[in-house]
């Protein structure tokens, strides 16, 4: 695709959606500090909700005003995953089962990141997130927020929430892996 087909912002770094993604990245240390050092769970949850809102807003702006950029396609999911990763690390101390979605997130994102980079190198294209990745992200945030705000969550409910999230993450992992492997085979 040329710049006209991709939009004038495709190769830009400074765009409103990218600035919002950078803000989300900058919020991560504050979220960790509020949760661990201050034990301000409501403020932590509020910042995570604000982070999620900026994610939705940056996606809306990028699509609505054709501000989709190559950097944004890569930066947006990185900001999401780093926020999720940081919060799961924080939650492991109170909810040991949280280690399972944390480990799965690491494996899934490493695989998708490596294969995604290989696809970019071979084709020059950055592929957007699909519905199942968005569904897994929504469930992950519901799980995180529930555990942040409900310190005395019943163990059975906590386990169901964690295992349900893991199930959606596995489905998404399989579907992304299938897509990425197929794209790599096409490029050969």
DRENDO-1510 file (C-alpha; in Angstrom, 1 decimal, always signed):
<recs>
REC; n; res; u; v; w
REC; 1; UNK; +0.0; +0.0; +0.0 .
REC; 2; UNK; +1.2; +3.5; -0.6 .
REC; 3; UNK; +0.7; +6.5; +1.8 .
REC; 4; UNK; -2.5; +7.6; +0.0 .
REC; 5; UNK; -4.1; +4.2; +0.5 .
REC; 6; UNK; -2.8; +3.9; +4.0 .
REC; 7; UNK; -3.7; +7.5; +5.0 .
REC; 8; UNK; -1.4; +10.4; +5.6 .
REC; 9; UNK; -0.8; +9.4; +9.3 .
REC; 10; UNK; +0.4; +5.9; +8.5 .
REC; 11; UNK; +4.1; +6.7; +8.9 .
REC; 12; UNK; +3.7; +9.4; +11.5 .
REC; 13; UNK; +4.9; +9.0; +15.1 .
REC; 14; UNK; +3.1; +12.0; +16.7 .
REC; 15; UNK; -0.6; +11.4; +16.4 .
REC; 16; UNK; -3.4; +11.8; +18.9 .
REC; 17; UNK; -3.9; +8.0; +19.2 .
REC; 18; UNK; -0.2; +7.4; +19.7 .
REC; 19; UNK; +0.0; +10.1; +22.3 .
REC; 20; UNK; -2.8; +8.4; +24.2 .
REC; 21; UNK; -0.9; +5.1; +24.0 .
REC; 22; UNK; +2.2; +6.8; +25.4 .
REC; 23; UNK; +0.1; +8.2; +28.2 .
REC; 24; UNK; -1.1; +4.6; +29.0 .
REC; 25; UNK; +2.5; +3.4; +29.1 .
REC; 26; UNK; +3.4; +6.3; +31.4 .
REC; 27; UNK; +0.5; +5.3; +33.8 .
REC; 28; UNK; +1.9; +1.8; +34.5 .
REC; 29; UNK; +4.4; +2.8; +37.1 .
REC; 30; UNK; +1.8; +5.0; +38.9 .
REC; 31; UNK; -0.7; +2.1; +38.8 .
REC; 32; UNK; +1.9; -0.2; +40.4 .
REC; 33; UNK; +2.9; +2.3; +43.0 .
REC; 34; UNK; -0.7; +3.0; +44.0 .
REC; 35; UNK; -1.5; -0.7; +44.3 .
REC; 36; UNK; +1.7; -1.9; +46.0 .
REC; 37; UNK; +3.1; +1.1; +48.0 .
REC; 38; UNK; -0.1; +2.9; +48.8 .
REC; 39; UNK; -2.6; +0.0; +48.8 .
REC; 40; UNK; -5.1; +2.4; +47.1 .
REC; 41; UNK; -7.2; -0.2; +45.4 .
REC; 42; UNK; -10.0; +2.2; +44.3 .
REC; 43; UNK; -7.5; +4.6; +42.8 .
REC; 44; UNK; -5.6; +1.8; +41.1 .
REC; 45; UNK; -8.9; +0.5; +39.6 .
REC; 46; UNK; -9.7; +4.1; +38.5 .
REC; 47; UNK; -6.4; +4.4; +36.7 .
REC; 48; UNK; -6.9; +1.1; +35.0 .
REC; 49; UNK; -10.4; +2.2; +33.9 .
REC; 50; UNK; -8.9; +5.5; +32.6 .
REC; 51; UNK; -6.2; +3.5; +30.8 .
REC; 52; UNK; -8.9; +1.3; +29.2 .
REC; 53; UNK; -10.9; +4.4; +28.3 .
REC; 54; UNK; -7.9; +5.9; +26.5 .
REC; 55; UNK; -7.5; +2.6; +24.7 .
REC; 56; UNK; -11.0; +2.8; +23.4 .
REC; 57; UNK; -10.7; +6.5; +22.6 .
REC; 58; UNK; -7.4; +6.1; +20.7 .
REC; 59; UNK; -8.9; +3.3; +18.6 .
REC; 60; UNK; -12.0; +5.4; +17.8 .
REC; 61; UNK; -9.9; +8.4; +16.9 .
REC; 62; UNK; -7.6; +6.3; +14.8 .
REC; 63; UNK; -10.4; +4.7; +12.8 .
REC; 64; UNK; -12.8; +7.7; +12.6 .
REC; 65; UNK; -10.2; +10.2; +11.5 .
REC; 66; UNK; -8.0; +7.8; +9.6 .
REC; 67; UNK; -5.1; +8.4; +12.0 .
REC; 68; UNK; -4.1; +4.7; +11.9 .
REC; 69; UNK; -0.3; +4.5; +11.9 .
REC; 70; UNK; +2.2; +1.6; +11.8 .
REC; 71; UNK; +3.5; +2.7; +15.2 .
REC; 72; UNK; +0.1; +2.8; +16.6 .
REC; 73; UNK; -0.7; -0.7; +15.4 .
REC; 74; UNK; +2.3; -1.9; +17.4 .
REC; 75; UNK; +2.2; +0.5; +20.4 .
REC; 76; UNK; -1.5; +0.1; +21.3 .
REC; 77; UNK; -1.3; -3.6; +22.1 .
REC; 78; UNK; +2.1; -3.2; +23.8 .
REC; 79; UNK; +0.5; -0.6; +26.2 .
REC; 80; UNK; -2.3; -3.0; +26.9 .
REC; 81; UNK; -0.1; -6.0; +27.5 .
REC; 82; UNK; +2.3; -4.2; +29.7 .
REC; 83; UNK; -0.5; -2.8; +31.8 .
REC; 84; UNK; -2.0; -6.3; +32.1 .
REC; 85; UNK; +1.3; -7.9; +32.9 .
REC; 86; UNK; +2.1; -5.3; +35.6 .
REC; 87; UNK; -1.2; -5.8; +37.3 .
REC; 88; UNK; -1.0; -9.6; +37.3 .
REC; 89; UNK; +2.4; -9.4; +38.8 .
REC; 90; UNK; +0.9; -7.2; +41.5 .
REC; 91; UNK; -2.0; -9.5; +42.1 .
REC; 92; UNK; +0.0; -12.7; +42.3 .
REC; 93; UNK; +1.0; -11.9; +45.9 .
REC; 94; UNK; -2.7; -11.9; +47.0 .
REC; 95; UNK; -4.0; -14.4; +44.5 .
REC; 96; UNK; -1.5; -17.2; +43.7 .
REC; 97; UNK; -3.6; -18.6; +40.9 .
REC; 98; UNK; -3.0; -15.4; +39.0 .
REC; 99; UNK; +0.3; -16.9; +38.0 .
REC; 100; UNK; -1.5; -19.0; +35.4 .
REC; 101; UNK; -2.9; -16.2; +33.3 .
REC; 102; UNK; +0.3; -14.3; +33.8 .
REC; 103; UNK; +2.4; -17.2; +32.4 .
REC; 104; UNK; -0.1; -17.7; +29.5 .
REC; 105; UNK; +0.1; -14.0; +28.7 .
REC; 106; UNK; +3.9; -14.1; +28.6 .
REC; 107; UNK; +3.9; -17.2; +26.3 .
REC; 108; UNK; +1.1; -15.9; +24.1 .
REC; 109; UNK; +2.6; -12.5; +23.6 .
REC; 110; UNK; +6.1; -13.8; +23.0 .
REC; 111; UNK; +4.8; -16.1; +20.3 .
REC; 112; UNK; +2.6; -13.5; +18.7 .
REC; 113; UNK; +5.3; -10.9; +19.0 .
REC; 114; UNK; +7.9; -13.0; +17.3 .
REC; 115; UNK; +5.7; -14.3; +14.6 .
REC; 116; UNK; +4.2; -10.8; +14.1 .
REC; 117; UNK; +7.7; -9.3; +13.6 .
REC; 118; UNK; +8.5; -12.1; +11.1 .
REC; 119; UNK; +5.3; -11.2; +9.2 .
REC; 120; UNK; +6.2; -7.5; +9.2 .
REC; 121; UNK; +9.7; -8.3; +8.0 .
REC; 122; UNK; +8.4; -10.5; +5.2 .
REC; 123; UNK; +5.4; -8.5; +4.1 .
REC; 124; UNK; +5.8; -5.0; +5.5 .
REC; 125; UNK; +2.3; -5.2; +7.0 .
REC; 126; UNK; +1.2; -4.8; +10.6 .
REC; 127; UNK; -2.1; -6.7; +11.2 .
REC; 128; UNK; -4.7; -5.4; +13.7 .
REC; 129; UNK; -6.2; -7.2; +16.6 .
REC; 130; UNK; -9.1; -9.5; +16.0 .
REC; 131; UNK; -12.4; -10.0; +17.9 .
REC; 132; UNK; -11.1; -12.9; +20.0 .
REC; 133; UNK; -8.1; -10.8; +21.1 .
REC; 134; UNK; -10.4; -8.0; +22.1 .
REC; 135; UNK; -12.7; -10.4; +24.0 .
REC; 136; UNK; -9.7; -11.9; +25.9 .
REC; 137; UNK; -8.6; -8.4; +26.8 .
REC; 138; UNK; -12.0; -7.4; +28.1 .
REC; 139; UNK; -12.2; -10.6; +30.2 .
REC; 140; UNK; -8.7; -10.0; +31.5 .
REC; 141; UNK; -9.6; -6.4; +32.6 .
REC; 142; UNK; -12.8; -7.7; +34.2 .
REC; 143; UNK; -10.8; -10.3; +36.1 .
REC; 144; UNK; -8.1; -7.8; +37.1 .
REC; 145; UNK; -10.5; -5.1; +38.3 .
REC; 146; UNK; -12.6; -7.6; +40.2 .
REC; 147; UNK; -9.6; -8.9; +42.1 .
REC; 148; UNK; -8.3; -5.4; +42.7 .
REC; 149; UNK; -11.5; -4.1; +44.1 .
REC; 150; UNK; -12.7; -7.2; +45.9 .
REC; 151; UNK; -9.9; -8.1; +48.3 .
REC; 152; UNK; -12.0; -10.8; +50.0 .
REC; 153; UNK; -13.4; -12.4; +46.9 .
REC; 154; UNK; -14.6; -15.9; +47.5 .
REC; 155; UNK; -12.0; -18.4; +46.3 .
REC; 156; UNK; -14.4; -20.3; +44.2 .
REC; 157; UNK; -15.5; -17.1; +42.4 .
REC; 158; UNK; -11.9; -16.0; +41.9 .
REC; 159; UNK; -11.0; -19.4; +40.4 .
REC; 160; UNK; -14.0; -19.4; +38.0 .
REC; 161; UNK; -13.1; -15.9; +36.9 .
REC; 162; UNK; -9.4; -16.7; +36.4 .
REC; 163; UNK; -10.1; -20.0; +34.6 .
REC; 164; UNK; -12.7; -18.4; +32.4 .
REC; 165; UNK; -10.3; -15.8; +31.4 .
REC; 166; UNK; -7.6; -18.4; +30.8 .
REC; 167; UNK; -10.0; -20.3; +28.5 .
REC; 168; UNK; -10.6; -17.2; +26.3 .
REC; 169; UNK; -6.9; -16.4; +26.3 .
REC; 170; UNK; -6.2; -20.0; +25.0 .
REC; 171; UNK; -8.8; -19.7; +22.3 .
REC; 172; UNK; -7.3; -16.3; +21.2 .
REC; 173; UNK; -3.8; -17.7; +21.3 .
REC; 174; UNK; -4.8; -20.7; +19.1 .
REC; 175; UNK; -6.6; -18.4; +16.6 .
REC; 176; UNK; -3.8; -15.9; +16.4 .
REC; 177; UNK; -1.2; -18.6; +16.1 .
REC; 178; UNK; -3.1; -20.2; +13.3 .
REC; 179; UNK; -3.4; -16.9; +11.5 .
REC; 180; UNK; +0.2; -16.0; +12.0 .
REC; 181; UNK; +1.5; -19.3; +10.8 .
REC; 182; UNK; -0.7; -19.2; +7.8 .
REC; 183; UNK; +0.5; -15.7; +6.9 .
REC; 184; UNK; +4.1; -16.8; +7.3 .
REC; 185; UNK; +3.5; -19.8; +5.0 .
REC; 186; UNK; +1.9; -17.5; +2.3 .
REC; 187; UNK; +5.0; -15.2; +2.4 .
REC; 188; UNK; +7.4; -18.0; +1.7 .
</recs>
